[in-house]
Amino acid sequence: MNYKWDGCTGEETILRIMTLGDLDELTGLIKSKGKEALKEVFLRNTHRFHGKNRAFWQVVLEVSDEEFEREAKRNFRNASKLKYFV
């Protein structure tokens, strides 16, 4: 699958593969980038992973709940709450 549909490269492409890729693409990504590099990308972008996708990458990259929560608190998108004005 082409993950560079809008010309983005680098970390954005990695994130797209991590969230949209099939099993073969995910194993290829792990082999080419390595677990430590993917772990850093995962922790910098905690706001983009939810539910089963988050749990999958936490297990595969061996990220503890405490480590995930600590990085999520540093992330502005996770830490801030939008106020609803009616």
C-alpha positions in Angstrom: 0.0 0.0 0.0 1.2 3.5 -0.7 1.4 5.5 2.6 2.9 8.6 1.0 -0.4 9.7 -0.7 0.2 13.4 0.1 4.0 13.5 -0.2 4.7 13.1 3.5 7.8 11.1 4.4 9.7 10.2 7.5 7.9 9.8 10.8 4.4 10.4 9.3 4.8 7.5 7.0 6.0 5.3 9.8 2.9 6.2 11.8 0.6 5.5 8.9 2.1 2.0 8.5 1.8 1.5 12.3 -1.9 2.3 12.3 -3.0 1.1 8.8 -0.5 -1.6 7.8 -1.2 -5.3 7.5 0.9 -8.0 9.3 3.6 -8.3 6.6 4.1 -4.5 6.5 4.3 -4.3 10.3 6.9 -7.0 10.5 8.9 -5.4 7.7 8.7 -2.1 9.6 10.0 -3.6 12.8 12.8 -5.3 11.0 13.9 -2.2 9.1 13.5 0.4 11.8 14.1 -1.6 15.0 12.0 -1.8 18.2 13.8 1.1 20.0 13.3 3.6 17.1 9.6 2.6 16.8 9.2 2.8 20.6 10.4 6.4 20.5 8.0 7.2 17.6 5.1 5.5 19.5 5.8 7.4 22.7 6.1 10.8 20.9 2.7 10.2 19.3 0.6 8.6 22.0 -2.4 10.7 20.9 -2.6 8.8 17.6 -3.0 5.3 19.1 -6.3 4.1 20.7 -7.9 0.9 21.7 -6.6 -2.3 20.2 -3.9 -0.5 18.2 -2.5 1.1 21.3 -2.5 -2.2 23.2 -0.9 -4.1 20.3 2.0 -1.6 20.0 2.5 -1.5 23.8 2.9 -5.3 23.9 5.1 -5.5 20.7 7.4 -2.6 21.8 7.4 -3.7 25.5 6.1 -0.3 26.8 4.8 -0.4 30.4 1.5 1.3 31.3 3.5 3.7 33.6 5.9 4.6 30.8 2.9 5.2 28.4 1.0 7.3 30.9 4.1 9.4 31.7 4.7 10.2 28.0 0.9 10.8 27.5 0.9 13.5 30.2 3.8 15.3 28.4 1.9 15.2 25.2 -0.2 18.4 24.8 -3.0 16.7 22.8 -3.5 14.1 25.6 -3.1 16.5 28.5 -5.4 19.3 27.3 -9.1 19.1 27.4 -11.4 21.0 25.1 -14.1 23.0 26.8 -17.5 22.8 25.3 -19.2 26.1 25.0 -23.0 26.0 24.4 
